[in-house]
Amino acid sequence: MSKTFTREEVSKHKEKGDLWIIIDSTVYDLSRFLTIHPGGLAALLDDEVAGKDATDTFFALHRFEVLQNPQYVRLKLGHIQGEEPQMIKPPPGSLSEIPFAEPTWLSKGCHSPYYNESHHRLQTAIRKFTEEVVFPDAQAREEDGKRVSQHIFEARVRLNLPAMALGPGPHLKGLTLMDGAVKPEEFDCFHELVIIQENSRLHARGYSDGMAMGTYIALPAIMKYAAPEIRDKICREVFAGQKFLSLAVTEAYAGSDVAGIRTRATKTEGGWIVNGRNEQEGGIIVLLIERGEGIETRLIRTSYSTAAGTAFITFDDVFVPDTHVLGHPTDGLRTILSNFNHERLVYPSSALRNKISNFHRWALACGSIGTQRAIVEECFK
Ligand code: HEM
């Protein structure tokens, strides 16, 4: 039971070193918070605020979520006798009631032929998982810039989220997806859309990239071009959370101009020697390089959170066997560009494949729409 106070008692604490206020029937002690309040000290010492009920003033300037933040929950002293909070946090997994926050297929009275019961089940399960399990870690890591916590990787593996992130295809066969919310054989591109868009609700762009982006952009080339035994081994390890991938196509000289990279692979007996310093000559080769001798990585501080894990990789005389060449050794640009188009695996029918490959950068489009909805929702709040 939290402590109870009368409004009269609260009104006695209205000075700089002894400051209480009431928000939504809850009493907060702001005596020590005063000097670090982002909105300044004067706002809190105002005659209409100090020792008073500041509910309306507070909600005119802050979102409800501010009070849910653990660092501010600690400011709670108790509540006003005989009163109940009016602002209730919706249970995890709920749909938002903010206008335009949800897509039309989740809005009451709307029907879309693209979504069936399994999409609804998956959406509910992912939202609940995102809000309850991932969101707190996402906010903390986005703030401290550290790597996604191990328990999140493990939880994602248990639900087979890394495999689902790669979209529909034979790699899902035999897996239990999101505790059975969707069957592997019914998983389609709209299930993938659901996963991507729910992710936008984390409000943690760097963290989201750190959670899965390396796999998402690097694994398709392996799934499409690697020899079956290598492909199956890597997929198994990645889907089990034992291996992480990154796509190394950006250089200091080339930016994101893939055709301009200078890292060089020189043919040798049974494979290739990779060095990251020489001038580029000839065509582009795409190589699957396992971490080992001659490879060093270090974190890059980008303009977003280092939780993304963006890293600088150096290659010094790294031997890569011929078995690890993805696609044709001189036609790597095609390999890597097909990857970018998210044109991966064998879709069940050629008609569907053609339809899908029109969705260039499917994931980016889905993510961008999800993020725009999240922005509209935040602005409304
Ligand atoms: C428990 C009490 C309070 C907490 C934890 C708190 C926390 C915060 C935080 C975290 C911000 C940064 C913006 C945001 O994240 O929304 C902020 C901004 C602000 N707060 Fe508070 N605040 C409290 C009470 C109040 C009260 C009673 C007032 C009364 C006027 C106030 C006035 C402001 C103002 C003017 C801003 C700046 C708004 C802006 O930049 O748009 N705060 N507060």
Boltz pocket constraint, residues with backbone or C-beta under 6 A from the ligand:
constraints:
  - pocket:
      binder: B
      contacts: [[A, 21], [A, 23], [A, 28], [A, 30], [A, 37], [A, 38], [A, 39], [A, 40], [A, 43], [A, 44], [A, 49], [A, 54], [A, 57], [A, 58], [A, 61], [A, 62], [A, 63], [A, 66], [A, 67], [A, 72], [A, 75]]
      max_distance: 6.0
